């Protein structure tokens, strides 16, 4: 289990992200996995992405850093979760 200083573990971040995404795109959570591509498969755009990040900040009590958040971290649920855990541990 990978855990940052804030107590966030990767599984918690993945599960929370999937829950938020399932609600946003109106799909069953079990159809979304770590490998699910946010833009290509779920059809997110810049507005949806901002909404996702805001929900995750609130639910995970984590603040995204606009200086370090790059497009590559928004490829899949898994890359986003890895970014959050890595940043939370700094």
N, C-alpha and C positions, 0 to 999 in steps of 0.2 A: 504494500500500500504506500503510495507516494503522498506525503502530507507536507503542507507548507506551515509556516509559523502561525498562520491564522487558524490552523486546525482543519483546513480544507483537504480532503483526500480526493483523489482522482475519480473514484467511483461515485462519490457524492456529486461532484461537478458534472460528470457524464449524465447521471440520473436526473439531476435538476435541469440540465440543458435539454435533455430529451423531453421532459415534461413540459417545459416552456414551449419548445418547438412544436410538439404535438398539438398543443392548444392553439398556437399561432396559425399553423397550416391546416388545422382540423383533420389530423390523421391520428390513427391509433398509435400510442407510444411504442407498441411492440413492432411497428413497421419502421422505426428509426433506430439506428445503431451508431456506434462510434465511427463507422466507415461512411455514414450517410453524408453526402456532399451538400453543403448548405445552399449554394446557389443553383447548381445544376439539378439536384434531385428535389429539393424543397422549394425552389423558386424564390428564395429570398432576394430582396433588393436592398439598396442602401437604407431605406426607411425601416424595413423589417429588421435589418441587422442592428440598427440603433435601438429599436424596440427590444430586441433580444438582449442586447448588452445591458440595457437599463433594468430589465427584469432580473437578469443574473446578478447585477450589482446589488439589487435590493434583497434577493433571496439568499445570496451567498455572503452578503456583507463584505463585498470585494469591490475595489475601485479600479476600473480599467485605466491604464496609462496611455493616453493618446499618442505619446512619443514612442512607445514600444509596440503598440498594437499594429501589426502589418497584415496585409491581405492574406499572406500565407498561413496565418493563424486562424483564418476564417474559412479554410478549405472544407474541413469536415468537423463533425461533433468532437472527434478525438483530438484534432489539432487545437481546437478551441479549449478543450479541457486541459490539455498539456500546458498551454500558455497560461491559463488561470492558475494552475497549481504551481508552475514555475515562478510566476510573478508574486503569488501569495507568499512564497517561501523566501523572498528577498527582504 
